[in-house]
Amino acid sequence: MRLMTTATASTSADYEHIQAAAAYLRRLDARPWRVLIILGSGLGALADEVSAATRVPYADIPGFPRATVQGHEGQFVIGTLFGVPVAVMQGRMHFYEGHALWQVTLPVRVARAMGATGMIITNAAGGINRAFKVADVMLITDHINFVGLAGHNPLIGPNLEAFGPRFPEMTTAYDLELRAHALHAAHAAGIELRQGVYAGVAGPNFETPAELRFLRSIGADAVGMSTVHEVVVARHAGMRVLGLSGITNVARLSADEGEPPSHEEVMQAGTQIAPKMFAVIRGVLPHMA
């Protein structure tokens, strides 16, 4: 199959990619999916909890790009989690890896073709809100899509009518009912679940202090290099979305404040964040079945 290389691939070609990938996955495991779970940096251990699991490397799936970032295993783990049929993305693709946004978000559309009606998406993020500390978990209430505002949107190009409308609305991008279940689950587990707005930027460099001060001034509580693209495509397809950010570092609002961020720091913080996120996901998943 000849793969398109731009975000403006034709509607029929995009649809062919989605159907070819879904057909390949069905041949390996015919079970329908209910929820897609995307795991961010340092959070891949949740995939080990999936029972009766089928593991499929992205590299084996027609049309899929490879995940190249440390801490992103690069495979679907298909099975049952807390009694719910799921497909867990153990690692994701990023815009900064050089993939077109239609490729970054292709797994979401394939998940919808496999029957998924909901998505739980997680990420590692820098805490801009000064009340946040390392290893906090933030429930995403809204986002600022800087990549999209700058003209890079996975929905650019001919609309895929089979998935959703030309102009999807985003006022309820993060499902209110699922957020309420997440807060309840966190309270029951004794976890302080922060809430806030996630700013999605392109990366791969960490932000400058001036950029972070700007993001804070427009209402961002955390910043990261993923998530917003997948959420846009999921909502375009009518999927319910729950978003969780793990605060892996506290943003430096001046050059002489704290230590410079690093990917190693992100991975280390993930080990503290993972049990909290897993407790929230355990509480929410049954409400998505």
Order of alpha helices (4+ residues) and beta strands (2+ residues): alpha-beta-beta-beta-beta-alpha-alpha-beta-beta-alpha-alpha-beta-alpha-beta-alpha-beta-alpha
